[in-house]
């Protein structure tokens, strides 16, 4: 496996170390490099595949044999494509999981999780490997996180990632499309209207947002025609509850008043109404405020800082708001008309088949549809009153004289909902989210247009919609739950197949009765959408009344009876799936779908329909037809021979089969040709291996540029100034390990790029510094002046790496890279503490934890302190017979969750002579709050801080000064990198010893009581039966579970343990103990973890050693659930709805054997 999915699945059950982020910076980069390697391999595979096909075409062999060799090559190419697609799928999953994790917890639609929508998923039958794509839907904010993660993965090239108003497309073989609000129906289709109406009726959906294009920073780049009109309707929709309430009601309901004020002020902020108009409206309603003061009052009501006032004031506000909406709407409508006329003229000037013209026409349709839908939705709620656009306007020709735009504009003057869709819209709004609407609409649309067979469309829609009422199954009261559970999935699958076949039969029946194929499909699609199968019966009755012969099929519904056996039930299901005949007026499943599919392969006559629906014979005929086609026989000849065979004439069919066998024999490659295929495959593999070796070296060098530790040197440090306003020269340098430059690495990358791509490429390195100044002797040096005031001034230096080809090309584009690395260091003129408010949970805990302990590898410091923005404490200890004295300080963030800096200044003296030997100044930070334990009756309060290593390579400075030949001299400051001694510093705040002893006594008493309770449960469970079995096999664990079950006492107790090997030298061991309850009637088990641990071990010299200081544990909310059915109990672990670690057990005898 390219990513350790099994172990990642295990760690998901443990408490995450970093909330909201699943992968580290290096892991994300590694995933991006895996994709780059995959795409490079795919490009090589595509080129090799084309060369191989050309070689086959040039062979002097019969065409049938060429076909066989092509099939061998195509299968090899497809297999390779699937292997590479598996790697791509892992990279996509990392991207999706990380983006979802970063918005998890968001409650708005913009934070919606990314989910797969349409199309064949990887791993499903029929997936096209690297040629396949993946469609997803998710919130706007989540999509933004996708771009953020792509950048961190290093695969965010502009040519690859394209964003529009509704989608984010990641192309160049990555093939991932994300619809920001689900699948988008084609503009002008019935389903486009349905979606617009559903959005318009949703109070939380701003339809106008789908008409705007935004840049990466969220700014609006472009708006469609009519966007302002739709936006005003969106604001009116928000304000509707307030507009429909009188003044007294608004005074009683601040929420309605708030919504009214919000909608009105947002409409005013659109600035499409001039001040004179607004002022006139206010005066008409007795409001003496000027427009600016009125807007401020609305903002105050919206924000809850101002009350609405008296009932009279509220009524004046409501009526003024209504007129403001009406005036703004009227003006926006006129503007929209002008915009649409201009667009229509622009489209008319373009050729009919020009894509730009099509895009403009679709924009017009989309705009008009959304204007109609939003207006109609608001009128439906308000009763159609109070709109400025109710009156009819005169007809006007557009500039082009065609009159087509005039028709659209006239429709805007009387925007009413489209009749006949109410039931479908209502059903969609109730049953599906917006992604489901788009997907279902697209499915039906594809079926109506003949792009997919009815069976596929019916199965999808039946699963989502129709089965909810038409063919749902019901459990009989006298039926056992165990029996029902065992047969339920098979019965439901049969019913899905039955419904698909039933709808297939209707299409055939309607077509045989004289309807055109498109018309028949439209009736079936309408029935599926409406969820009303009686529509088909009504149509059949109408056709019969018109003299047409039509026999309506009947729907077969598999159900359950209380007295039949599971075996009989399964047999009935099997018959329902495989048979294909009319029997006792009941139409069963298989043959009709094959018949419809056969129409696409040839021209089956209507007389053939009955012949192809006669049970087992049908299957053999279809099989013969397909075999003949696969052997290269013309479909018309095959069909004619089969028709003659039906009439008893077997000669033509025998002749075709003889031809087929001859062609098959002719198509068999010779031993020499197969050997040549093997040799060609070896060449392809060798070339790929060479490219992979070059790639590995390239990736290692790029990783060095990306992750090698950088140090921002500051000289001198700290900077000494004589007084306020004085400045001093400071030299900054951004260097690699050992003060190295990155130039040599860049040069080697250029050489490898040339070998991989055959083109000249360039690695450009540049440096940026966050302070004013000029370049020093080399590009990575910078000269600047210090600030003239005391303080600690962070300076950031950035290395910009740009790897690009000089000539455009696919391979160069794949290997192109662009990233920035920044390093920050403080320029210390003088450190000054910043006062911070002492409010929040941390400060409350600190009030009860006065004992400060700072642990470093060299010394521990203890002091008694009180909460403060900057805590100071004395330092005094003995080291190597010298007395070390001084002071220390901790500077906190405002909320206390970060210690921005630990400062310790000391002087060392010889206690015998009193002579000063050395001075030290230590600056370490920042530290993050690792644990904050509140005080409970049995638990001590405690604060624990560790160094915040996330995204940093340096963590402060240390410098010392010594006396040399009578003079004191400071040595250059040393940066504290990740391996520096002082980075292993930990800071604790404890309660007093007396308080701790009290808590420990209370905790011991609680533990004793809990232990007694656990022993009681364990003894009660042990009095029942013992069970044992496997545990965690699906996650790759070799594990077992043991449990005792007492039905009498309704208790369960047990334990589990499992191992998962990660290669030859690493393994993970998961174990735990649990106790819980069992329902004797249902057999359902629910147990909580009493203890759990997840250890990681490494193999060293034949022995296993722990790879971590302490084990992780399963989240405390993890439950063990299961069900006892007869002589078997099975279940899984459960956490927040996620299932894993499936287990099962059977009874154990007294001798210990199962």
N, C-alpha and C positions, 0 to 999 in steps of 0.2 A: 504494500500500500504506500502511496506517495504521502499521505497524511495519516497520522495514527488515529483513525476515526474511532477505533474501539476504546482507546484510553481516553480520548476526548469525551466520549459518551459517559465514561465512568466519572470523570471529573465534573461533569454537569450536575452530578448528584451532590457534590460537595459545595460548601459555601464558597462563592467566588472571591478571589483575592482583590479584584478590581471591579466595582459595580459598573455594569453597562458596557464594558469593553471585553470582548472574548479573547482577542489575540493581541500579542505584544507587537511593537513596531517591527521587530525583526521577523516575526512570524508572518505578518502581512507582506513584508517585502519578499520573503521566501515564497509565499503563494503567488505573488506577481512574477517572480522569476520562473516558477513552475509553469505559469502560463506562457511566458516568453519562450521558454524551451519547447513547450508543446506546439506553439505556433510555428517555430522554426522547423521542428520535425515535420509538421503538417505541410509546410511549403515544400520541403525536400521530398516528402511522400507524393505530393501532387505532381511535381516535376518528374519523378521517377515513374509514376503511373502513366503519365502521358507518353514518356519515352517508350515504355513497355508496350503500350497499345499501338504505337507507331511501328515498333518492331514486328508485332503480330500481323499488322496489315500488310507488311512487306514480304511475309512468308509466301512461298509458292506452294500452297496446300489448298485443298477444297475449302469452300466457304463454310461448310458445316464444321470443319475442324477448326477453322479460325474462330468460329463462334464458341466452340468448346474452350479454346485457349483463352479467348476473351473472358469467358465466364470464370475460369480459374483465376485470372488476373483481377477481375472485378471482385471476386470473393476475397482474395488476399488484400486488395485495397480497402474493401469494406471492413474486414477484420481489423486492419491497422487503424482505420478511421474510428472504429468503436473503442479501441484501446486508448487512442489519443483523446477521444471524447470523454472517456472516464476521467482523465486527468483534468480536462477543461471543466467537467461537472464539479470536481472537488474545488477548483479555484472559484467557480461561480458560487458554490455553497459558502465558502469562506466570506466572499463579498457580501452575500445576502445576509448571512448570520450576523456579521459584524454591523452592517447597516441597521438591521432590525434591533440589535442589542443597544445601539446608540440612541434609538428613539423609544425604547421600551419604557412604558409608564406614561407616555404621552397620551392624552385623552382626546385630542382633536383628530379630525379626519386626516389632517396633514401628516400625522404621525402613524398612519396605518401601516401595519406590517406588510412586507413584501410577500406575496403569495403567487404561486403558479396559477395561470389562467388557462388559456386554450393551448391546443397542440399536444403532440406526443411527448411525454416526459422521458428523460434519459432512463434507461433500464426497462422501459416498456417495449413490448413487441412493436416492430415497425420503426423504431428510432433510426434516424439516418446518420448517426455518428456525427462527425465534424460538419457534415452538410446540414444537420438539423439545427433549429433555433429554439429559443426558450422565451416564452411570453409570460410576463408577470404583471401584477398590478400592485400599487402601493400609494401611500400618501406623499404629498409634495415634499414635506420635510424629510421623509425617509429617502426619497430620490436624491435630495441634496446630500444626505449622508452617504449615499452610494458614490457620488462624485468625490466626496471627501476621502472615502476609503480607497477608491481607485487611485487617487493621487498618492496615498500612502503606500499602495502596492506598486507604484511606479509604472502603471499601465494606463495613463490618462491622456495619451496623445490626442491632439485636436482632431486628427483625421479619423480616430477610432470612436470618440464619444461625441454624439450629436444630440442636441436637446431642442425640442420644440415645445409649444405650449402644453401639449398633452402627453408627450412621451420622452423617454430617454433611451436612445439607441446606442448600444455598444457593438460595433461591427468588427470588420477585419478579422473574421473567423471566430470572434468571441460570441457573437450572435445572441445577444441578450437584449430584449426590448421590454421596457417597463412603462406601462400605461399609468399615468399619474392618477387617473380616476377610473381605472378599469378599461375594458375594451371599448373602443369608440366606433359606433355604427357609422356607415357611410352617410354623408349628408344627403338629405332628401328622401331617404328610405323611411318606411313606416316605423322602423325601430329607432331611427334617429329622432323622430317626433315623440315616440313613447319615452325615450330616455330624457329628452328635454322636458316633457311634462312631469315626469317623476322628479327630476331635479328641481323644477319650478315649485312643486308642491312640498318639497322637503324644506322645513324652516331653517335647517342648518346649512343648506347648500347655497353658495353664492354662484349663480349661473354665469354671471359676468366674468368670473375668474377664468372660466374656460375660454373666454374670448380675448384674453390678454397673453402676450408673450413677455416673459421676464428673463432678465439676465441672471448670471450666477449669484449676484449680490441681491437679487430680489427686486431690482428696479424694473419698471415697465419699459420694454423696448418698443412695443407696438400694440395697438388695439384694433379689433375688427370694427367694421361699420356697425353702428347701433349699440356699441358696448355701453355707452353712457345711458342710453334708454334702459337697457337690461339692468344696469347697476342701480338705477333709480327704482326699478321694480323690486330689485333685491332688498333695498333699504325700506321700501314701502312694506314688503313682506314682513320684515322684522318689526315694523311699527304698527302692523295691522291690529294687534290686540288693543293698543292704545287708541288708535283711530276709531275703533268701534265702541269705545267706552266713553260715557259722558264725564263731565268735570267731577261730579261726586265720586264716581267710580275710580277715576284717576287719583283722587286724593286718598282714597282708601287703599289703593293698590300701587305702592311705589315701584313694583316690578314692571307693571304696564306702563307707568309714567317713564320709567328708565328706558324701556324699549322704544317708546314714542320719541323721546328726546334723542336717543342714539340714532335712529333712522333719519330724523329730521336734520340733525347737525351734520351727519355724514353727507346728506344730499346737499346741504348748503356748502360744505367744504369742497364739493366737486367744482364749485365756482362757475357753474353755467348760468346762474341767475345774477344779474347786476344788483348793486346795492339799492338802486332806486325802486326796482320791482319788489325787493324784500321789504323795504321801508313802507311801501304803499300797502302791502299785505298786512303788516303789523298795525298800521294806522286804521285800516278797515275793521280790525277786530279789537280796537281800543287798547292796544299795547303801546305804551309810551316810550319804550326802550328803542335805542337805535339798533341797527342790525348787528353791530359788533357786540353790544351788551346782551342782545338776545342770544347770540351764539354762545357767549360765555355762560349764560344761565342754563342753556341746554346742556353744555358740557358738565356743569355742576350737577344737574339732575341725573345725567348719565353716570357720572362717577359717584353719585351718592353723597356729594358734599352740600347739595342744595335741595331743599324740599320743594314740592310742586306749588305749594301755597294753598289758597282757598279753592273751593270748588269752582268759583267764578273765574279765578286765574287759570285754573286747569282747563276749563272749557275754552277760554280764549286761546290758550296754548294749543289745544287740540285742533280748533278750527283754523288757526293760523298755519299749523303744520299741514293740514289737509290741503290748504290753498298753495302752500309752498311745494308740496309734492305735485299737485296738478300743474302748476306753472313750470316747474322743472321738467316734468314729463312731456308737456306740450313742446317745449323748446327742444328737448332731446329728440323727440319724434321728428320734428322738422329737420333737425341736423342729420338724423339717420336717413331720412328720405334723400337728402342731397348726397350723402355719402354713397348710398346704394346706386343712385343715378350715375354718379361719377364712376363707380366700379363697373356698372353695366356698359357704359361707354368705353371704358378701358378694355373690357373683355371683347366687345364687338370689334375693336380694332385689331384683334389678334386672329390668326388662323383658327379654324374650328378644332383642329387636332392638337393645338399647342397646349402643353401641360400647364403653362402659366394661365391660359384662359380657363382651363378646367379648375385650377385652384381658386381663381377669382369667383367663378360661378358657384363653387362649393361653399366659399366663404359667404356669399350672398344668401344662399339657401340656409346655411347654418345660422346666420344672424337673424334672418326673418323668422325662422322656426323658433329661436329662443326668445325673440321679442314677443311673438304670439303666445308662446307657452307661459312666459312669466306674467304677461298681462292677463291672460285667461285665468291663471291660478289666483291672482290677486282679486279679480272680479268675482270668482267663484266664492271666495271667502267674504268679500265685502258686499256681495249682492249686486255688483256692477255699478255702484253709486260713486259719485264724486270724482270722476275722471275727466281730465281736461281734454281727452281725445275721443270722447264718446260721439261727438257730432260727426256726421259724414262730411267729406270734403269733395270738391269737384274733381273730375277726372282730368288728368294732364298727361300729354304725351311726353316720353323721355326724349333726350337729345337725339338719339339715333332714329327715332321715328318708328321703332318696331312695336311699341306698346307693351312689350313683355315686362319691362320694369314697372310700367304703370299698374299692371295687374298686381304685382307684389306690393307696391305702395298702397294700393287701394285696400289690400288685405290688412295692412297695418292700421287702417282707420277703424276697423271693426274686428278686433282681435278676439276671436272666440275659439274655444276648444274644438278639436276635430271630433265629430260624433262617431260612434261605433267602436271606440277604443277604450271606453271607460272601464269595462270589466277587466281587460287585460292590464291597463295601467294600475288599477287598484290591486289586482293580484300581484303584479310585480312589486309594487311598493310594500305589500304586506309580507311577501315570501322571500324576497331576494335583496342582497345588497347591490350596489351599483355595478360592481364587477360582474356579478351573476346576470344582471340585466343585459349588459353588453354582450356577454358570452352567449347567452341563450338566443338573443336576437340575431347574432351573427350566425349561429348554428341553423336557425330556421331560414335565414336569408340565403345561406349557402345551399340548403336543400331546395328551396323554391327555384333558385337559379340553376339547379341541376349539378352543382359542384360536388356534392356528397350524396351518397345513397340515403334513402329514407331510413333504412335500418340504423345507420349511424346517428342520424339526427334524432330519431325517435328514442333510441336508447339514452342519449344524453339528456333530452328534455324530460323523458319519463323519470329518470333518476332524480332530477331536480324538482319536478313540478307535478306532472300528471299523476304519478303514483301516490301523491299525497292524498288523493281522494278517490280515484277511480278504481284502483286495484289493491288498496292496502289490505294486509292480512290481519286477522284478529285471533287472539288466543282464546280457545274455549275454556270455560270456567273449570270443567272437569279434567282438563289435560294437565299432566304433570309438567312442572317447570323444566325439569331436566330434559324430557322428551322434546319440549318446544324449543329449547335452546339448541339442541343438536340438529334439528331439521330446519330452523328458521332461515339460515343463510341460503340453503339450497332452494327452499320454496320461494324466497324473495327473488333470487336470480331467475328462476323459472318464470315468475310473473313478469319480470322485466322483459324477458325474451318473448313471452306471450303478447305483451302489449306492443312490442315492436312488430311482431308478425301480424297482429290484428290491424295495425295501421298500414302495413304493407298490403294486406288483403284489400283494404278499402281503396288504396291507390289503384290496384289492379281492377277492382270492380268498377270504379268510376271511369277508368280508361276504356274498359270493355263496353261500358254503356254509352260511349261516344264522346266523352270529354277529352279535350286535348291534354297532352302530358302536363303542360304548365298549369292548366286550369285545375287538373286533378291534384297536383301538388299543392296548389294554393288552398284548396278546401281542407286537405289534411293538415297543412300548416296552421290554418285558422283554428281548427279544432284543438290542436296541441297548445296553441297560445292561450286560447280561452279556457282550457281545461274543461271543455264541454263537448263530450263525444256525441251528444245528441245532434249536434250540427250535421254530422255525417248521415245520421238516420233521416233527418229532415230533407237533406239533398237527395237521398235515395228515394224517398217518398215522392218528391217532386219529379224526379226522372221517371219513376214508374207511372205517375199520373200522366206524363207526356208520352207514354207508350214505349218507353225504353225498358229493356229486360235487365234487371239488376237484382242480384241476390245478396243482401247485406250479410257480411260475416258476423260471427259471434265471438265474443271475447272469452277465452278460457282462463279461469282464475283458479290456480292451485290453492287449496286451503287445507285445514287440518280437521280430523275427527278424533273423538276421544278414545275410540276403541280400536283403531288400526295400529299396526306396528310400525316401527321406524323403517324397517326394511320395505314394507309395502308402500310406505310413503315415498321413499327414495325411488322405488320402481315407477311410481306414478309420475314423479318429477322427470325421470329419465324419458319416459314415453312422451311427455309434453314437450321435451326439448328436441328429440330426434325425428319424430314423425312429421310427415308433410302431406296431409290429405284432407279432403272434406269428409267428415264422418259424423253422421247423425246431426247434421246442421252445425257442427262445431268446427271452426277452422283452427288447425294447430299450427306448428311453428315454422319448420325450416324451409320447405320448398319455395314459398313465395319470394323470400329474400334472394334466393339464388336466381330465380327467374328474372327478377328486376335487374340484378347485376348482369345477367346474361344479355339483356337488351343492349347494354353498353358495349358488349363484345361483338355482336352481330345484329342481324335483323330477324329476330324470332317473329314468326307470324302469330296473329291472334289465336289461330287454331292450336298453336303449340302450348298456349298457357295451360289448358286443361291437361294436356299430355305431361307437362312438366310439374304437375301437382298431384301425382298419384303415388305417394308413399315411397317405398323402397326403390321401385323402378326409376323414379326420378333421380335418385342419388347416383345410380350407375350410369345413366345417360349423361348427366352433367359431368361426371368423372371422366367418361370417354371423350366428351367434347373438349375438356380442358387438357387431357393428355395429347389429343391430336394437335391442339394449338401449341402446346409446349414443344412438340416434335417438329414444328415449323409448317404444319399443314394449314392452308388458307382457311379462314374461319367460314367463308361461304360454302366451300366444298365440304367442310366437316359438318356444317349444319344440314346441307342437302342430303349427305349420306345418312345422317341420323334420322332425318325425316323419312327417307326411303326404308331404313331399317324398321321404323315403326310400322310401315305398311307391309313388312314381311320380306322386303328385298334386301338381302344381306351382302350381296356382291360388292357394291360400291364401298361399304364400310370396311369389308375385309381388305379390299385393295388399298384403301387409305392407311389401314394399320400396317400393311406390308411396306408401304412407302415410308411410314413413320419408323418402322424397325430398321429399314435400310439407311435412313438418314441418321438414326442414332448410332449405327455401327460405323458409318462414315465419319461421324463426329468424334470418335474416340481417338485421343492423341496417341502417337507412337511413343515407345520408350525413349527414343532420342529426343522427341519434342518435350516430354516430361522432364528429361535430364536438363534440357536447355532452360526450361522454366525454373528448375531448382538453382541452376547456375545464375540466372538473372536475379533471382531472389537474394542469393548470397551477395551479389554485387550491390544491390539496393541496400542490404543490411550493412555492408562494409562502408559504403558512402555515408550512411546515417551515423555509424559509429564514429567516423572521422569528424563529422560535424558536431556530434555530441561532445567529443573530447575538446574541440576548440571552444565550444559553448561553455563547458565547465570552467575552462581557464578564464574566459571572458567574464562569466558570472562572478568568479572569485575576485577578479580585479575590480569589477564594478562594486561588489560588496565592500571591498576595502575602501573605495572612495566614499561609499555610503555610510559605513559604520566604524571605520578605524577611529580611535579616540582622537579628538582634537583638543587643543589647549589654547586658550586665549591668554597670552602673556601680557602682563601690565608692568611696565618699568618706568619709574620706581613704584613700589607698592609697600605701604600706603604713600600717597602723594603728600608731601609736606609743603604747606603754604605759610607765609609769614603772618598773614592776617586776613581779615575779611576783605574781599575785593582783589586780593592778589591771585595770580595764576602761575601755573608751572607746566613745562613741557612733559607730555606723556607719550611713551612709545608703546604701541599695541602690535602684537603679531599673532596670527592664527596659524598654528603649526600642527603637524601630525606627530605620531610616536617618534621619540628621539629627535624632536625639532626638525623632522623631515618635511620635504616639500612633496606635493602630490604630482609634480610634473612628470616624473619617470613612470608612474603608474599610468598616467594618461597616454604617454607615448606607446606603451605596450598594448593598451586597449586599441589604439588606432591600427596597429599592425594586425591584430587578430580580426578586427572588423573587415580589413581588406581581404583577408583569407576567407572569411565566411561569406562575404557578399560579392567579392570581386570588384568592389568600388572603393574609391578613396573616401575616407571619413575623417572627421575631426572631433577631438575632445577638447572643448573650450572650458577653462576654469577661470572664474573671476571671483573677486572678493568685495564684499560690502561691509562697511562699518557704520554703526548707528549714530556716531557723533561726527561733527564737522571736523575737517582736517584735510590732509593730503597724503598721497602715497609715499611710502618710504623708499628704501633702496630696492626692494622687491615687491611684487604685487600683493604678497600676504602681509606686508608691514604697513602701519598707519601711524602718522604723527598728528597729535591733537593737543589742545590746551585743556588743563584741568578746570573745573568750575571754580568760581571765586568765593564760594561759601562752603562751610563745613557740612559734611554729609557722606553718605554711601551712594555712589552713582553707578548703576549697572550699565555696562556697555555690551552690545551684542555685535559679534562679527559673523558674517554669513559667507559660506563657500557655495558658489553657484556652479554646478556641473551641468554641461550641456553636451550630449553625445548625439551628433547628427551626421548624416551622410551629405557629401557635397552634391551628389546626383540623386534625384528621386528614385525610389525603388522599393519593392515590397519587403525584401530582406532587410534593407537598411531601416525602413520604417519600423519593422518588428523589433530591431535591436536598439532603436533610438531610446535615449534616456534623458530625463531632465529632472533634477532635484536640487534642493537647497538644504544646507546644514548650518545650523546656527549654534554658536557657543556664547554664553553670557558670563561675564566676570565683573565683580565690583571694583570700581576705582574708588578707593577709600580715602577721602579727605578727612573726614571725621564722622564716626557713627553717632547718630542721634536717634533717640527713641521717639516714637510717635505714639501719643496717647491713644488708647483704644477704649471704647465703652465696654464695661464689664457686664454684659448681659448675654444670656444664653445658657444652654445646658452645661457646656464645659466649665464655665465659671461657677455654676452652682455646685458641680462636683468638686472643683478645686477648693471651695470653702471648707469641705470636709476632709481634704487630703493635704495637710500642711507639711508633711515630711517629703522633701525633695531628695531624690537619689539620681545622680548622673553617673552611669557606668561607662568607662572607657577601657580599652585594653591595657592602659598603663596605670590608671588610678580611678577610684570611686570617690565622688564628692557627695557629702550629705549636709543638708541644711534644713532649718525650719523656716517656712516662708508663708506669705499671705498673697492672695490673688492680686495681680497688678498687670498693667500693659507691658511693663518691663520689670522683671523680678531680678533683683541683685542679691548676691550671696557671697559670703567670705570663702576664700580658698586657703587651706593650710594643710600641708602634709610633708612627709619626709621621703626623699628619694636619693638613694646612693649617698647617704650620710649628709645630704644637703637639705636645708630647710627651705621649702617652697611656700611662698605666701603671696596673696594677691586678692583679686576680686573677679567674680564672674557675673554674667547677666544673661537673661533669657528675654528676647523680644518677641511678643506674641502678635498674631493677627487679631483683628477686631473680635472675631467669634471664638478665639482661643483654640481653633482646630489646627493651626499651624504655628510652629515656633520658627519665626523667620530667620533667627540667627542665635547661635550660642557663642558668646564671647568670653574668653578667659585670658586675663592679663596677669602674669606672675613674674616674680623675681626670685632667683635662687641665691642663697647666701651660705657661707660657711659658718655654722653655729659657733665654732671655736674662736674665729677671728672677727666674725661679723662682716667679712668682706663680700661684696656682691660679685657673683660669678657669672650669672647669665640672666637674660630677660626673654620671656616668651609671650607672643601674642597669637592667640588661636581664634579663628573665625570659622564656624561650621554651620551649615544649614542649606536649605530649610529642612525642618523636621515636620512630618505629618502625624496626625493623631491616628495611631494604629488601633487602640482599644480605649473605650470609655465605659467603665462599669459603674452604674448607679448603685447607691446604697440600698440594700434591702434588709429585712429582718435577719437574714442568714448569710448575706453576702457583703463583703467589704467594698467600698468605693475605691476606684483606682483609675489613674490616667497613665497611658503608655504611649510614648512618641518614638518613632524610628525615622531614620533619614529618608527623605522623599527622593528616590532614585529615578522616578519616572521621567524620561526624556532628558536626563542630564548625565554628563560625564565628569563634571567637576563639582565640588561641594564646599568650596571655601578656600581659605588660605591659612598657612602657618609660617610664621617667621620668628627667628630668634636673633638675639644680639649678644655678643661676648666682649669681654675686656681683653685687648691684645696690646701688649707693650704700653700699658697705661692708658690706652684709648678704648672707648666703647664703640663697637661697630655692629650695625644691623646687617645680617646676611640677606640675600635675595629671598623674597617670599616664595614659598612652594605651594603650587596648586594641589588641592586634595582631590585626587582622582578616585575611581571606584575601589581601588585596592589599597588606598591609604589607610593607615592605622586608625586615625580619628573618625573615619567613616563608619566604624563599628561602634558608634556611640549610641547609647539608649538612655532615655530620660523617663523617670517614673515619678508619680505623685502618689503617696500612700497615706492611709489614715494613721492615727497615733497607735502605739502598741496596745494600749488599753482597749481602744475601740476594736482593734483587730482580734484580740483575745475574746472579746464579747461575741463578735460575729462567728468566730470559729466554734465556740461552744454551742451557739444556736444552730450552726450548720451541721455539727456532729449529731445533735439531737434529731434534726430533720433527716439526715442520712440514715440514722438507725431506724427511724420510723418507716422510711421508704424501703429499706432493706427487708424489714419484717413483712411489709406488704408484698414485695416481690417474691420472697420465699413462700409466702402463703399462696400466691398465684401459681408458683412453680410446683408446689406440692399438690395443689388441686389438679393442675393439668397432668402431672405425672400419674395420678390415680386413674387416668383414662387410658387412651391408646397412644402408642408411639408410631411415628411416621418418619420416613427418610426418602430422599431422592436428589436429583440433580438441580443445580442452581447456576443461572447466569450464562448458559451456553450460547445464547444469541449474541451476547456482547463479547464472546471469545474467552469466557472464563471457564476454567476447569474447577467447578465448585460443587458443593453439596449442602443440603439443608436438612436439619433434624427438628422435629417439633412434637410436642405432646398435646393431645386434644382431649378435653373432658366435656362431653356433651351434657353431663349431669350438672357440672358447675358452670358451664358456658364459658370456659376460659381456654386460652391457648398460650403456650410458652415454647421457645425454641431458639435456635441459633443457625447461622450460615457462615460459610467460608469458601473463598474461591481465589484462584490464581490466574493471572493473564500475563503471558510472556511477550515482551516487547523486544524482539530480536533474541540474540543468544546471551546477552550480558545484562539484561534488564527485565525486571518483572514487577508486577503490581499485585498486592495481596489485599483483598477486601473481606472483612469479617464483621459480624454484628450479632447482637442478642436482642430478642423482642418478646413482648408480652401483649396479650390483647384478649378479645372476646370472640365468641362464635355464636351465631344464631342457629339453634338446633333445627328449626323448621326449614330455613332456606339454605343452611350450610355456609352462609357468608361469614368470612373471617376478616377482622380488622385489628391490626396490632401496631403498636408504636415501638420505635427503636429505644432500647434501654442503654445500649452501648454500641458504638461502631467505630471502625478505623480503616483507613486506606493507606497502606505502607507502600513505598517504592524501594526496591532493593536493586543493588548492582553486584555483578559477579566479579570478584577479584581473587586471583590465584586459587580458583576452585571453591571459594566460599562466598556466600551471599551476605552482603552488608547493607544496612539502611542507607539510602541515598539522600535522606532528609533528616533534619534534627528531630522532627516529630511527625506523627502521621496526620493526615487530614481525616475528616469525618463526614459522614452523611449529614445533610441538613436535618436539623432536629424535627422539622415538619414531615420528614419522610415516613410513610406508612407501608406496612406489609399487608397486602390484601389477597384474598383467595376465596375459593369455593370448594366445599366438600360435596362430592357427588359419588355416592356408593363407595367403592373401595379406592377412590383416588381423590386427592386434594391438590389443587394447582392454583397458581396466582402469579403475582409480580410485585415489585416495589412501585410506589406511587408518590409523586411529588408535584404539586401544583398542576395536576391534570396530566403530567407526563408519566408514561409507563415504561418500565425497563426491568431487566434482570428477572426474566420469567423463570419460575420454578415449579416443580411438581413432586409429589411424594406418595408413597403407598405404605400400607401397614408393615411394621417390623415385628417379627415373632420374638418369643422370649430368647431364642438362641441367637438373635441378632441378624437372621437372614430375612431377606425380603421375599 
